[in-house]
Amino acid sequence: MTLDVRDGVVIGEGVLLENQPTSFVTRALAALIDVTVVVAVWALVFFGLALTGGSITDDGARILLIVLLVLFFVVVPTTVETLSRGRSLGKLAVGIRIVRDDGGPVRFRQAFVRALVGVLELWLTMGSVALICSIVQPQGKRLGDLLAGTYAIRVRGKVTVRQVVPMPPRLAGWAAGADVGRLPDGLALTVRQFLVRAQGLNPVSRAALGSRLADEALRHVAPPPPPGTGPEEFLAAVVAARRDRDHRALLRADAAERRDGDRLRRLPFGIEDPAS
């Protein structure tokens, strides 16, 4: 089963991170907040120059203006994104974050490239280049994201509820006595995604993929399921059985850890514990 990277990020270990890319509207709102803050600061700067009697025609004022341009458009965005791990004031307000293409946090290099390219695509072109690129690119990336290898994800908002694969009632008795081994990580992830998304698959592809996954999972199960069991029904029983057994194992481990902890905290040789 092919992982749909449009719904997340596949890292080097083959694990799908369910990071939802942000829409263009959300990114535009975050950019609008950031631009409003920058414009307000610039208004204060020019107001301060006016109070001190300075003018942009003065050599000193021009040098100060250049320094401020570099500071506000490159240094500050780079510093903010590096220290905040990809969250400016606008992104924080709308609940999004800039991450690397592999799902990791942005570092100085990515933040610097984004800020440097942003001078061209956001400020010098009034955002037109970023607008066109974000609309055309499937993940809503702007030019700076493409060059830096980053994109924006939602970190707040709609919560995706994971669907729990139920145990088929007809196979509950068989699963209780069967030896259901642990599936390899890649196979387990593929089986679970297949069961969750099976309703949206083409019927022919659904049947072929279900049969193939059932054959692979059958190598880790003994005895085989009762005759007449369908591939999806078998896979659901395997996933549910492993989930329930792993959960019970965790509960037993936690209980044993608490018992051992209580035993280790007791004083030896029957000495009375003052805390008791």
ABEGO torsion letter per residue (X at the ends): XBBBAAAEBBBAAGBBBBBBBBBAAAAAAAAAAAAAAAAAAAAAAAAAAAAAGBBAABAAAAAAAAAAAAAAAAAAAAAAAAAAGGBBAAAAAAGBBBBBAAGBBBBAAAAAAAAAAAAAAAAAAGGAAAAAAAAABAAGBBAAAAAAGBBBBBABEBBBBBBBBBBBAAAAAAAAABBBBBBBAAAAAAAAAAAAAAAABBAAAAAAAAAAAAAAAAAABOBBBBBGBBAAAAAAAAAAAAAAAAAAAAAAAAAAAAAAAAAAABBBGGBBBAAX
